[in-house]
């Protein structure tokens, strides 16, 4: 069954819930193009659920959709804040739900293009996300420990105080590890306790352009990374560093920027830098694929 037949069946299915369409898949799998094609087909609009595309100036590396690629389709949740500003899942949920309601009032079906697992899950499911303010002192302390002793050291802290939640996230996902520790220490509750049973909040159609060919996916990732360097990724990083942004800012947790900075600091050659970034992206795709399996259950 092709995408459009699935969409027609979805449209014909009566439901008491409002409808949304979710496009998911690993990096470089073609989510952007599929989202635009479906939005054109339905005369609808797109909400990005990527935790890095929300930042201004991080264009090449985050693979932001270009004006030409948008083909006149409205896109939201892109370029909304500066790279030195933190932005939580709770904040994303509030902003994105407002947009979903806005699109529904136009009698259109919102199309959510997947980028970050927790972002899309916060919209799809009945999650009660804790409105716990950031503790910058605690965060900085944990980030320093991660640099000195490694991410596994900080992850072990989370396992000690919140083993159930720790099992849900990867040790290398430092942002979520730190947030898990932060929530537990500030509320004495696990982040798991803020989750209700996973019930869909909307009548949801989930589609993916990924066909399961991992070898081809890795080839596309390598080619995509090379094109990013050809398109000026190094100059993009230079420009950001010349602004007011510091090396400690949130944007640096985006995979790839640290490697480019390493090249700029003569830690390795350009060829080594590109190879490292390609490897990081292949590893990232593996983690994304692990997250995706639950959507096929």
Secondary structure, DSSP 8 states (H G I E B T S, - for coil): --HHHHHHHHHHS--SS-EEEEEE--TTSSHHHHHHHHHHHHT--EEEE-TTTTBTT--TTTT---HHHHTT--EESSS-B-TTS---HHHHHHHHHHHHHHHHTTT--EEEEE--HHHHHHHHEEE--------HHHHHHHHHHHHHH-HHHHHHHHHHH-HHHHTTS-TT-HHHHHHHHHHHHHHSS-GGGGEEEEEESSEEEEEE---S-HHHHHHHHHHHHHHHHHTTHHHHHHHHHHTT--TTSGGGGSTTHHHHHHHHTTSS-HHHHHHHHHHHHHHHHHHHHHHHGGGG-
